[in-house]
């Protein structure tokens, strides 16, 4: 007798193609960056920019770190709570580095626009500005992306912030290069800067610095404990 073949019945939902999953994750990430960037602007303006940029950047970094842990991030409450906690400590620790960063960018702008006619001093000042600006940027990223660094005593935080870019040189250089490229793109397309600017920059810093600094400090703490 001929057997009747029963068609296979799927036992569960079909898996979406990889490109669909990847596109969905990209859209979710872009949505997160836009939300964090919007709150960053709000908090920066709340601190009249000068006193708001530092704690707002720390708050944005906390939101990105929470998202990378797989948590469902409520951006506004999380960033507001972090902003309030970090307002005093972050400003005290980051403002001197922000001044160095701003001065270095101004010097680079002067050399790039030909404000100094003599090429030798222009080259020397440009090189010094590039190094000091890049180092200050990396130090600021270390403070913003690592709560453990900024919770130290003031002098300890500054020492760690100045030493970490040298320890993590292979991460600090890509950080400065990527942020420089992103700054250039934002300067050419200001609507993109308003929508994504700070969010993308802080996300880059978190990706390159946050987890490596945490692992480094935990390893250092474990060695000190073993030595005792």
N, C-alpha and C positions, 0 to 999 in steps of 0.2 A: 504493500500500500504506500501511496505517496504521502509523505509527511508535510503538513502545512507549517511553513516557517513563520513564526511570530516575529514581527519587526522589533528591533531593539528599542526599548523605552529608556530615555535618559533618566538616570537616577539622581541627578542634581543639576544645579545651574551650570551653564556653559561658562568657561573662563573667557573673559574679554581678551581680545588681542593685546599684545604687549604695547603696541603704539597707542591704543586707546587708554590703557592704564597710565602710560607715561604722559600723555597729553592731559589726562585728568589731574595727575600729580602736579604738573607744571602750572595748570590753571589755579589749583589750590594754593600753590606756593606764591604765585603772582598776586592772588587775592590777599594773602597774608602780608606780603611786602607792602602792598598799597595801604592796608589798614594800619600797619605799624608806622609807615611813613607819615600818614595823616595825623596820628596821635603824636608822633615825634614833633611835627610842626606845631601842634597845639601846645605841647609842653614847653617847647623852646620859646615860643612867643610868650607863654605865661611867665617865664623867667627873664623876659625882656632880651631874649637871644643870648646876651653875654653870660648871664647866670643860668640860662636854661639849656644850652646846648649840651653841656657835660652830663647832668643828671638825666636828660632826655635820651641821650645816647646809651647810657647805662640801662635805662628802662627798656629801650628797644632791644638791646643785646639780651636782656633777661627773657623777653618775649620770644626771640628766635631760639634761644637755648631750650626753653620750655617746649617749643614746637618740635625741636629735634628729638626730644625725649618721647615724642608720641602723645603728648598731652593735648587735650582740646583747649586751645588758648583763648581766653577771654581777654582780648588785647587791652582794652581801656582800663578795666579794674587792675590788671596785673601791672601795666605800665604806670598807672597813677600811684599805686602802692610803692613800687620801686622808686619812682621819682621823689616821693615824699621822704623815703628812708635815705636816699642817696644825695639829696639836694645839698646839704652842708658838706659832707665828706667829699663828694665828687667835685664840687666847685673848688674846695681848698686844694685838692690834689691835682686837678686837671687845668685850672686856669693858667698857672705859669707855663705849662706846656702848650696851651692854646696860644698864648702870647708869642712863644718861640715859633710855633707853626705859622702864625699870621705874619710875623716879621720875615720869616724865610720865604713865604710865598710872595710877599711884597718885593723882596730883594730879587727873587727870580723874575718877577714881572718887569722890574727895572732893567735888568740885564737883557731880557728878551726883547724889550722895546727899544733898546739902544740908548737908554738914558745915560749910560757911561760910554764916553767916546773912545777912551783908551781900551783896546781889546784885552790887554793883560790883566789889569785890575777887574775888568768885567768877567773874565774867565775865572779868576780866583774867587771873586765874590759869588759868582754863580755856582761854582762847585761847593763852596762852603754852605751856601743857602740850600742846595739840593741835599747835602748830607744831613745838615741840622734839621731841615724840614722833614726828611724821611724818617730820621730817628725819633723826632718828636711825635710824628704821626703813629709810628709803631708803639711808642710808649703810651700814647693816649689809647690806642687799641687794646693794649695789655690791661690798662686800668678799667676801660669800659666793659671788656668781655670777661673779666675775672673778678667776681665779688670778693674772692679771697685776697686778692692783691689790694683792692681799695679799702678793705676792712682792717688792714694793718695800721700801725702808727704812721704818722705822716712821713717821717724820714725813711721808715722801712718801705713804705709804698713807693716813694720816689726812687729809692735805691733799686727796688725790684723792677720798676717801670723802665729805668735807664739801662739795667743789665739784661733784661729779657730779650730785647731786640738783637743783642749780640749773641746770646745763647741760641736764639731761634732765627739765626740769620737767613737760613734757607727758606724760612716762611716770611720773614720780615721783608725781604726783597720783593718776592711776588706780591705781597700785600701792597707795598708802596707803588709798584708798577701798575697793578690792577686798579688801585684807587686813582692813580694819575690818569689812566685811560678813561675811567668812568667819569672823572671830573671834566675831561676834555669833551666827552660825548654830551654831558649835561650842559656844558657851556654852549654847545652848538644847537641844542634842542631844549630850551628852557621849560616847555611843558612837561617833557619827560623828567626833568630835574625836580619839578614841583610834585609830580606824581610818584616818582620812584627813587629820587636822588639819595637821600639819607638812608632809606630802607635798604637799598642794594648795597651801599657802602658798608653799613654796619653788618649786614648779612655776610659779606666777604670777610670782614674782620673776625666774626664769630667762627666761620668755617675754618679759617687758617690758625686762629690763636686760642680760642676758648678751651677746647678739650686738651690741646697739647700743653697749655699752661697748667691746667688742673692736674694732669698726669705728672708733670714735672714737679709741681709743688708737693703733691702727695708722695712722690718718690723721695724728695728731699726731706720731708717730715718723717718718713719711715726710716731713713738712714740716720737722722738725728736721734730718733728714739732708740734705734739699735745701738748707737754709739754710747748712749747713756746707760 
